[in-house]
Amino acid sequence: MKGLNIREALSRKERVVLGAVPILLLLLVWFFITNGEPEERVVTPLILPSPVEVVKSFKSLWYDAELSRSVAASTLRVAAGFAVSLLFAFPLGLLMGSFSKVKSLFEPVSVFGAYLPIPTLVPLTMSLFGIDEFQKVMFLSIAFFVYLLPLFVKAVDEVDNVYLQTAYTLGATKWQTVWHVLLKIALPKLFHAMRLGFGVGWSYIVLAEMVAATRGLGAIIIIAQRRGPREHIYLVLLVIVLVAYITDKLWEKAEKKLFPYQIF
């Protein structure tokens, strides 16, 4: 096809313009099918409000639904679930990547988790932990664990054997090799895996806050779906994407600061 070149280098302006095209097309289609009086629209406003109606509802979202407090509540839940998962996934991933017997011991569990439908964990965690805040944190921590463990194992596995042979030649013990060689060489990729994993929490926050959540972004969506206004659903989805994007950029900044020599 003319105009398309394999792995073509593009300027920042070209990337911005090309990236804006599908967004503008989507907005035009959205405006077209929601234009006019409610009874004349292609799609009823009970299902899809117009872009103008969605924007106008931001005031009620901010004040009535307490958007800022819900963002804070959801962020704390994601951070807490992530921290709990790290307590288990990080050392286990390091051990599995270092020792073949440990990897063989826990690999079936890891494979099972990789194919586990995350939404099924909602009723399971409700049965085990109730429906209060602890359940929400545990649901997120399990979702994080399932995602992070294979990435941690892969990061340690990818350390070249030449480093191990050098350590053994210099007389390093088994645990010195794990701590000073495998862990430290794999650390940039382990950190990158954490960055990728943290975003998973935002994709599951609605599931985490489906039941008995008085505050949170997922709670706003559930309430808007049941009682309205429907405009809040679309605004909160945009907020979730925006918050996830901002947190990812913070992780990226920290990553470049800690590992300026690493290219991912």
WOCORZI-V850516 format. One record per residue. N is the residue number from 1. RES is the residue in one small letter. PSI is psi as a letter, one per 40 degrees, with the letter a starting at -180 (none if undefined). NEAR is the number of other C-alpha atoms within 10 Angstrom. D_LAST is the distance of its C-alpha to the last C-alpha in Angstrom with 2 decimals. Layout:
BEGIN
[[N RES PSI NEAR D_LAST] [N RES PSI NEAR D_LAST]]
END
This chain:
BEGIN
[[1 m h 4 30.44] [2 k i 4 31.18] [3 g e 4 28.73] [4 l h 7 25.70] [5 n i 8 23.68] [6 i h 5 20.85] [7 r f 6 17.45] [8 e h 7 19.51] [9 a h 9 18.25] [10 l i 9 19.52] [11 s i 8 20.54] [12 r d 8 19.78] [13 k d 9 23.38] [14 e d 11 23.13] [15 r d 11 20.15] [16 v d 11 22.15] [17 v d 10 25.33] [18 l d 10 24.02] [19 g d 11 22.31] [20 a d 11 25.64] [21 v d 10 27.73] [22 p d 11 27.25] [23 i d 10 27.57] [24 l d 11 30.81] [25 l d 11 32.11] [26 l d 11 31.56] [27 l d 12 33.41] [28 l d 13 36.20] [29 v d 11 36.70] [30 w d 16 36.70] [31 f d 15 39.26] [32 f d 14 41.38] [33 i e 17 41.78] [34 t e 22 42.53] [35 n i 18 44.80] [36 g a 12 48.48] [37 e i 9 50.65] [38 p d 14 49.39] [39 e e 9 51.93] [40 e e 11 51.05] [41 r i 16 47.30] [42 v d 13 45.52] [43 v h 17 43.70] [44 t i 15 45.56] [45 p e 18 44.22] [46 l d 12 44.50] [47 i d 9 41.48] [48 l h 19 39.66] [49 p i 24 40.78] [50 s i 22 40.39] [51 p d 17 37.61] [52 v d 12 40.32] [53 e d 15 41.53] [54 v d 17 38.07] [55 v d 14 37.58] [56 k d 12 41.09] [57 s e 15 40.49] [58 f d 17 37.87] [59 k d 12 40.72] [60 s d 13 41.98] [61 l d 19 38.50] [62 w d 14 37.98] [63 y d 10 41.47] [64 d d 9 42.90] [65 a e 20 39.81] [66 e g 16 38.48] [67 l d 21 34.99] [68 s d 13 33.75] [69 r d 14 34.99] [70 s d 19 33.49] [71 v d 19 30.02] [72 a d 14 30.50] [73 a d 16 31.83] [74 s d 23 29.01] [75 t d 21 26.36] [76 l d 14 28.23] [77 r d 25 28.45] [78 v d 24 24.74] [79 a d 16 24.06] [80 a d 18 26.87] [81 g d 24 25.79] [82 f d 27 22.23] [83 a d 17 23.79] [84 v d 17 26.21] [85 s d 23 23.67] [86 l d 19 21.63] [87 l d 12 24.93] [88 f d 14 25.13] [89 a d 25 21.75] [90 f d 19 20.06] [91 p d 14 22.87] [92 l d 18 23.56] [93 g d 25 20.02] [94 l d 25 20.07] [95 l d 19 23.50] [96 m d 24 22.76] [97 g d 24 19.83] [98 s d 21 22.14] [99 f h 12 25.49] [100 s d 10 26.32] [101 k d 12 29.47] [102 v d 15 27.82] [103 k d 18 25.28] [104 s d 11 28.25] [105 l d 11 30.13] [106 f e 13 27.72] [107 e d 15 25.98] [108 p d 11 28.73] [109 v d 11 28.21] [110 s d 17 24.46] [111 v d 12 25.27] [112 f d 10 28.04] [113 g d 18 25.84] [114 a d 14 23.29] [115 y e 9 26.25] [116 l h 13 28.04] [117 p h 9 28.73] [118 i d 16 27.69] [119 p d 13 30.71] [120 t e 10 33.04] [121 l e 18 32.00] [122 v d 20 33.84] [123 p d 14 37.35] [124 l d 13 36.41] [125 t d 20 35.25] [126 m d 17 38.27] [127 s d 11 40.53] [128 l d 10 39.05] [129 f e 16 38.38] [130 g a 13 40.62] [131 i e 19 39.66] [132 d a 13 39.10] [133 e d 14 36.01] [134 f d 15 35.28] [135 q d 22 34.89] [136 k d 27 32.31] [137 v d 25 30.18] [138 m d 24 30.58] [139 f d 27 29.72] [140 l d 31 26.39] [141 s d 26 25.72] [142 i d 21 26.42] [143 a d 24 24.18] [144 f d 26 21.30] [145 f d 23 22.24] [146 v d 23 22.30] [147 y d 22 18.78] [148 l d 26 17.18] [149 l d 26 19.05] [150 p d 20 17.60] [151 l d 21 13.97] [152 f d 27 15.20] [153 v d 24 17.11] [154 k d 19 14.35] [155 a d 24 12.14] [156 v d 25 15.33] [157 d d 18 16.42] [158 e e 13 13.57] [159 v h 18 14.78] [160 d i 12 16.69] [161 n d 11 20.46] [162 v d 9 21.17] [163 y d 14 20.29] [164 l d 17 22.72] [165 q d 13 25.35] [166 t d 13 25.13] [167 a d 18 25.60] [168 y d 14 28.54] [169 t d 9 30.05] [170 l e 9 30.07] [171 g f 11 31.84] [172 a i 16 29.29] [173 t i 11 30.50] [174 k d 12 28.82] [175 w d 11 27.69] [176 q d 14 26.76] [177 t d 20 24.40] [178 v d 21 22.85] [179 w d 13 22.63] [180 h e 12 21.88] [181 v c 19 19.84] [182 l d 24 18.19] [183 l d 21 17.55] [184 k d 15 16.47] [185 i d 18 14.09] [186 a e 20 12.55] [187 l d 16 12.66] [188 p d 21 9.12] [189 k d 23 8.21] [190 l d 23 11.65] [191 f d 19 11.18] [192 h d 18 8.26] [193 a d 19 10.81] [194 m d 21 13.47] [195 r d 20 12.04] [196 l d 17 11.94] [197 g d 21 15.26] [198 f d 23 16.98] [199 g d 19 17.07] [200 v d 19 19.03] [201 g d 25 21.90] [202 w d 23 22.52] [203 s e 13 22.93] [204 y e 18 25.56] [205 i d 22 27.32] [206 v d 20 30.14] [207 l d 21 30.86] [208 a d 30 30.91] [209 e f 28 33.39] [210 m d 20 35.61] [211 v h 17 38.43] [212 a f 12 40.31] [213 a h 18 37.81] [214 t e 13 39.83] [215 r i 18 36.89] [216 g i 26 33.32] [217 l d 29 31.60] [218 g d 27 32.23] [219 a d 23 35.83] [220 i d 25 36.35] [221 i d 24 35.28] [222 i d 19 37.62] [223 i d 17 40.47] [224 a d 18 40.03] [225 q d 16 40.06] [226 r d 10 43.27] [227 r e 9 45.16] [228 g i 14 43.42] [229 p i 17 42.64] [230 r d 21 40.28] [231 e d 26 38.68] [232 h d 26 36.99] [233 i d 22 34.98] [234 y d 16 33.17] [235 l d 17 32.74] [236 v d 20 31.25] [237 l d 14 28.75] [238 l d 12 27.62] [239 v d 15 27.59] [240 i d 20 25.42] [241 v d 13 22.80] [242 l d 12 23.11] [243 v d 15 22.90] [244 a d 19 19.85] [245 y d 14 18.15] [246 i d 12 19.32] [247 t d 15 18.25] [248 d d 17 14.68] [249 k d 13 14.73] [250 l d 12 16.22] [251 w d 18 13.54] [252 e d 16 10.93] [253 k d 13 13.45] [254 a d 14 13.94] [255 e d 17 10.34] [256 k d 13 10.41] [257 k d 10 13.89] [258 l d 12 13.44] [259 f g 14 10.48] [260 p e 11 10.81] [261 y e 8 10.02] [262 q h 10 6.49] [263 i h 8 3.81] [264 f none 5 0.00]]
END
